[in-house]
Amino acid sequence: MADKPLAAATAPTAAAPPMLPGTAKAPPRLLRSEEELQRLSASERIRYRLVTADRRYHANDNIAEFVRPGELAELKDEVALKLQQVLEALVIDTVSDHNTQETALRVARMYIDEVFAGRYKPMPTVTEFPNAERLNELMIVGPINVRSACSHHMVPIFGRVWIGVLPNEHSNLIGLSKYARIADWVMSRPQIQEEAVTMLANELQARVRPDGLALVMEADHFCMHWRGVKDTDTSMVNSVMRGAFLKDANLRREFLSLLARKGSA
Ligand SMILES: [Zn+2]
């Protein structure tokens, strides 16, 4: 009995778009198959997969698992096309100015293959070794030179990172060069220094699982040097302290004093 008014209420009007039976409640985006997605641009396809997976895709998020083989090349062409429009909007003659003829493509390649590669490429492979020697002494890695870009202005950030690790018998150890590789992967994205350091700490925490983890980053921000106040002396220092470094003031002091000797800020 209750069916009748309901059926009347949902009966399609002449103006309503055609609807497949049984799909009325499904969000329209779920109707797209990978085959249908091929008609979209690479960025639309990747974004579609991110949205349907309910995954965040902020400037400093890695989205490698949503990029299919060949799509980075398509993405580069797409970015180059849009950058060409930016140059045209800046009233730059990219036809007769030989310096800017290839600029859009060069910058697109630089973004995707180099300076923002940490968004599009999977995490570098890192072999973890069990702590066979049961090392439990404070270990300091650094300074690691890092390059990033601020996500507010897309201008460079040049910095140095120091990492303090207090392993326990269950910790995994990773090779010294791997700290630099992971740091580069996290920093090669448009970043905010505080978030970058926290992200790097999370990656190291998950792999090494130490009793204590400390990170200090000192960086020059080109949004301070190149624009804005044009202050060339300002650098920013921030740190993350976890586990034993939070609880033990002596350990924290030991770490910071070793940094001072290694030439920190
Ligand atoms: Zn900035």
Boltz pocket constraint, residues with backbone or C-beta under 6 A from the ligand:
constraints:
  - pocket:
      binder: B
      contacts: [[A, 150], [A, 151], [A, 152], [A, 153], [A, 154], [A, 155], [A, 223]]
      max_distance: 6.0
